[in-house]
Amino acid sequence: MKKIVVLGASGSIGRQTLDVCSHLNSLHPQRQIEICAMTANQDWRFLAEAARRFRPGIVALADAGHLSKLRAALADLPIQVSGGKEALIAAAAQPDADLVVAAISGLAGLEPLIAALSAGVKQIALANKETLVAAGELVSGLARQNKTSLLPLDSEHSALWQCLRGERQKEVAALILTASGGPFRGWSREQLAKVTPEQALAHPKWRMGAKISVDSATMVNKGLEIIEAHWLFNMPYDQIEVLVHPQSIVHSLVRFEDGSLKALLSQPDMRLPIQYALCGKKRCQSASAALDLAALGRLDFCGPDQDAFPAMAMFRQAGRMGGTAAAYLNGANEFLVRSFLDGKIRFISISDILGRLLLGYNNREAAAFTDIFAADCQGRQDAAWAVSSSDNA
């Protein structure tokens, strides 16, 4: 029996995690995965349905405004129902949990992650890249202090994790993250200036939430993944590369000092890396279709267009700067993505504003998590000021 907590159960990764749990339990009824707690942001209906399906001891809703509805929906079950930020933090710190799936989107996932680490949870399956982007040094230090393993759930980082197993770090020349290129691969700046939110949300390969879909379209997501790979695998930024691969079949590669490459290939299905983490690095039958390379026929690769999509390089630069630079830029990006989705700025304004803000940022030391939250707040405030100027509409 493995007891897990699912933070962000109503999001894309959270829902697929629940699907994987059901699948694994159907394969191995004698080795059940028990969900002891689950959380959601606002979707109380989904949380109620999932609670009836999995019967966790605790459910928590971030938006306490819908708490009465959730309580009424679960009134006939012996489930503790609570709401608000403190409820999420308490759910993350379950003392009997073997593994916490951290799938809350954005920096909102940092405080629950800190709670899980501080509670001594032995494994955290990390789908929330922003927490390592903003506070990688502090999170990594807390994980080492409490002997907690951080397991990557991103398809690219899971692929690197699997490719690095059994290899010696000193023989690794480079980590190569692949990118689909998003829905606007090959587009000019003139074309990008006319992108609508509906177009940005229509990713050609992956089913994702709104924020990560826009990040993929701007290639901010790949910049975040560069920083995440740096902290997960203790790899210098100069040894982390990006390769555009539109089919999304090769999820990442490792280049060794002898020039050879090792890659992980599979269907673009997030259930595979989720299952690998939940199974403790063991292989078992999955619900995903096996890859047929003969039917696929070809695999294409090219370098990223950093002129059309400059935001990726900005986040790499912020990572190299250290301190609070990445937390600041991440906070600004979260605000700008929301502004774009709300129709307040153009698509290309996201990277334009990020570039100006990073150039003018007075970097500070990240000595404590309070420094991270302060930088995040400043990033959002500075982005709000930039959005209010008329030339970004």
ABEGO torsion letter per residue (X at the ends): XBBBBBBGAABAAAAAAAAAAAAAAAABAABBBBBABBBBAABAAAAAAAAAAAGBABBBBABAAAAAAAAAAAAABBBBBBBEAAAAAAAAABAABABBBBABBEAAAAAAAAAAAAAGBABBBBABAAAAAAAAAAAAAAAAAAGBBBBBABAAAAAAAAAABGBBAAABABBBBBBAGEAABGBBAAAAAABBAAAAABBAABBBBAAAAAAAAAGAAAAAAAAAAAAAAGBBAAABBBBBBAAGABABBBBBAAGBBBBBBBBBBAAAAAAAAAAGGBBBBBABBBBBAAAAGBBBBBBBBAAABAAAAAAAAAAAAEEAAAAAAAAAAAAAAAAAAAGABBAAAAAAAAAAAAAABBBBBBABAAAAAAAAAAAAAAAAAAAABAAAX
